Amino acid sequence: MKPVVWGVLSTSKIGLEHVIPAMLSSPLVELRAIASRSLPAAQAAARSAGIPQAYGSYEALLADPAIEAVYNPLPNHLHVPMTLAAAAAGKHVLCEKPFALSTAEAQSAKDAASRVLIEEAFMVRHHPQWLRARELVRAGRIGTPRAVQVFFSYFNDDAANIRNQPGIGGGALYDIGCYAVLAGRYLFEAEPLRAVSLVDRDPVLGTDRLTSALLDFGSGRQLGFTVSTQSVPFQRVQVVGTTGRIELFIPFNAARGGQMKLALDEGGRLDGSSITVETLPAADQYRLEVEDFSRRVREGAGCETASGLGDALAQARVIDALWHSERSGRWEPIA
Ligand SMILES: NC(=O)c1ccc[n+]([C@@H]2O[C@H](COP(=O)([O-])OP(=O)(O)OC[C@H]3O[C@@H](n4cnc5c(N)ncnc54)[C@H](OP(=O)(O)O)[C@@H]3O)[C@@H](O)[C@H]2O)c1
């Protein structure tokens, strides 16, 4: 396959530390350019990563006719606007999570998504541990799946960090709650019907620093999660079924190239003697993500894919309902 020519919008941490190294390691990607609001910052990043072209504005990168696909890891409030700008320039867009701040904003990308590929960059769904967990659920190894439980936390109260600025889409629900919502939708392979949330906001920053939620997937299936930007770093996904349980130990920040472990308990013995631990193949989930996207760009298949705008819209609907529930104090339908 001829490599897809990519450009990266901004000198974001996630780009420099994870996604750009993944792109550079892949024969399916030709990383041509990086853009920043500051030309010297773009030049420094380009020099250190070995990227041929640096641009001093995002618009200049989008005007480069050689670029076919753009990676958008801007702060959350710029995800949809810069995705639309990239799509208007004819570029496919892999956009960081959360794709949109609201369902209405996600809807505004509908026309663009009929012309180019647009995808919310949930790298985890490409990782062998997520694929294996879903395979075990599908194979009935835990009986009927009943509950998905997710915990995801870290401690960051730096007011300068994009995660702690409410005006640009900061806070726990947008930043990491989106992964919990994804875990429920991915493992149940269904959409939730209604949701309720309990939100604690930092009195100074204004962002949600501890958010818990319950989502009703119907047919006796529930997702419960807690996410926090001001708690000790911890992450887990548990899937509990009628006869068994699956546990992912590092479900979101799997080490690049590391071998993750998954626990399968098919006997439910409380002393743990019915648990088997599987070691999964080494993987770089960011490389798998950009390669999957690049293949779909080259295949030229229809723009609406299983992980495309429809999926991003489904995510946004759940997050909207959780914000509504924060205000109403009640269960809210997921429209
Ligand atoms: N998938 C994952 O594993 C993962 C992990 C972490 C983060 N993310 C997502 O990736 C995005 C970036 O996160 P990050 O932690 O890498 O953030 P970051 O280091 O703060 O990068 C954001 C970049 O956006 C640009 N920018 C434009 N307007 C800005 C503004 N008003 N304030 C701050 N920066 C602005 C800056 O680049 P220039 O100065 O170069 O223009 C900045 O470097 C977020 O949407 C986040 O949710 C995803």
The ligand as an SDF file (V2000), in Angstrom:
LIG
                    3D

 48 52  0  0  0  0  0  0  0  0999 V2000
   -5.8700    9.3480   22.9250 N   0  0  0  0  0  0  0  0  0  0  0  0
   -5.0940    9.5920   23.9500 C   0  0  0  0  0  0  0  0  0  0  0  0
   -4.4130    8.7110   24.4840 O   0  0  0  0  0  0  0  0  0  0  0  0
   -4.9870   10.9880   24.4640 C   0  0  0  0  0  0  0  0  0  0  0  0
   -4.0820   11.2650   25.4970 C   0  0  0  0  0  0  0  0  0  0  0  0
   -3.9240   12.5830   25.9050 C   0  0  0  0  0  0  0  0  0  0  0  0
   -4.6890   13.5770   25.3230 C   0  0  0  0  0  0  0  0  0  0  0  0
   -5.5850   13.2640   24.3570 N   0  0  0  0  0  0  0  0  0  0  0  0
   -6.4080   14.3380   23.7260 C   0  0  0  0  0  0  0  0  0  0  0  0
   -5.5110   15.0660   22.8960 O   0  0  0  0  0  0  0  0  0  0  0  0
   -5.7970   16.4560   22.9610 C   0  0  0  0  0  0  0  0  0  0  0  0
   -4.5400   17.1970   23.4000 C   0  0  0  0  0  0  0  0  0  0  0  0
   -4.1550   16.7880   24.6800 O   0  0  0  0  0  0  0  0  0  0  0  0
   -2.6650   17.0760   25.2460 P   0  0  0  0  0  0  0  0  0  0  0  0
   -2.6180   16.5810   26.6070 O   0  0  0  0  0  0  0  0  0  0  0  0
   -1.6600   16.5580   24.2670 O   0  0  0  0  0  0  0  0  0  0  0  0
   -2.7020   18.6680   25.2600 O   0  0  0  0  0  0  0  0  0  0  0  0
   -1.5480   19.7520   25.0850 P   0  0  0  0  0  0  0  0  0  0  0  0
   -0.2130   19.1460   25.2830 O   0  0  0  0  0  0  0  0  0  0  0  0
   -1.9500   20.9200   25.9160 O   0  0  0  0  0  0  0  0  0  0  0  0
   -1.6620   20.1030   23.5370 O   0  0  0  0  0  0  0  0  0  0  0  0
   -2.6740   20.8790   22.9680 C   0  0  0  0  0  0  0  0  0  0  0  0
   -2.0550   21.7050   21.8490 C   0  0  0  0  0  0  0  0  0  0  0  0
   -3.0800   22.4630   21.2320 O   0  0  0  0  0  0  0  0  0  0  0  0
   -2.5370   23.7090   20.7800 C   0  0  0  0  0  0  0  0  0  0  0  0
   -3.4670   24.7680   21.2140 N   0  0  0  0  0  0  0  0  0  0  0  0
   -4.2580   25.5210   20.4050 C   0  0  0  0  0  0  0  0  0  0  0  0
   -5.0160   26.3450   21.1050 N   0  0  0  0  0  0  0  0  0  0  0  0
   -4.7170   26.1660   22.4050 C   0  0  0  0  0  0  0  0  0  0  0  0
   -5.1960   26.7300   23.6140 C   0  0  0  0  0  0  0  0  0  0  0  0
   -6.1430   27.6750   23.6290 N   0  0  0  0  0  0  0  0  0  0  0  0
   -4.6730   26.2940   24.7760 N   0  0  0  0  0  0  0  0  0  0  0  0
   -3.7420   25.3280   24.7920 C   0  0  0  0  0  0  0  0  0  0  0  0
   -3.2620   24.7210   23.6740 N   0  0  0  0  0  0  0  0  0  0  0  0
   -3.7390   25.1510   22.4890 C   0  0  0  0  0  0  0  0  0  0  0  0
   -1.1330   23.8450   21.3540 C   0  0  0  0  0  0  0  0  0  0  0  0
   -0.2470   23.5700   20.2950 O   0  0  0  0  0  0  0  0  0  0  0  0
    0.6010   24.6910   19.5000 P   0  0  0  0  0  0  0  0  0  0  0  0
    1.0370   25.6910   20.5420 O   0  0  0  0  0  0  0  0  0  0  0  0
    1.7070   23.9080   18.9160 O   0  0  0  0  0  0  0  0  0  0  0  0
   -0.3020   25.2850   18.4700 O   0  0  0  0  0  0  0  0  0  0  0  0
   -1.0250   22.7140   22.3660 C   0  0  0  0  0  0  0  0  0  0  0  0
    0.2580   22.1430   22.3720 O   0  0  0  0  0  0  0  0  0  0  0  0
   -7.0040   16.5850   23.9000 C   0  0  0  0  0  0  0  0  0  0  0  0
   -8.1600   16.6350   23.1340 O   0  0  0  0  0  0  0  0  0  0  0  0
   -6.9900   15.3080   24.7140 C   0  0  0  0  0  0  0  0  0  0  0  0
   -8.2900   14.9060   25.0970 O   0  0  0  0  0  0  0  0  0  0  0  0
   -5.7340   11.9970   23.9190 C   0  0  0  0  0  0  0  0  0  0  0  0
  1  2  1  0
  2  3  2  0
  2  4  1  0
  4  5  1  0
  4 48  2  0
  5  6  2  0
  6  7  1  0
  7  8  2  0
  8  9  1  0
  8 48  1  0
  9 10  1  0
  9 46  1  0
 10 11  1  0
 11 12  1  0
 11 44  1  0
 12 13  1  0
 13 14  1  0
 14 15  2  0
 14 16  1  0
 14 17  1  0
 17 18  1  0
 18 19  2  0
 18 20  1  0
 18 21  1  0
 21 22  1  0
 22 23  1  0
 23 24  1  0
 23 42  1  0
 24 25  1  0
 25 26  1  0
 25 36  1  0
 26 27  1  0
 26 35  1  0
 27 28  2  0
 28 29  1  0
 29 30  1  0
 29 35  2  0
 30 31  1  0
 30 32  2  0
 32 33  1  0
 33 34  2  0
 34 35  1  0
 36 37  1  0
 36 42  1  0
 37 38  1  0
 38 39  2  0
 38 40  1  0
 38 41  1  0
 42 43  1  0
 44 45  1  0
 44 46  1  0
 46 47  1  0
M  CHG  2   8   1  16  -1
M  END
$$$$
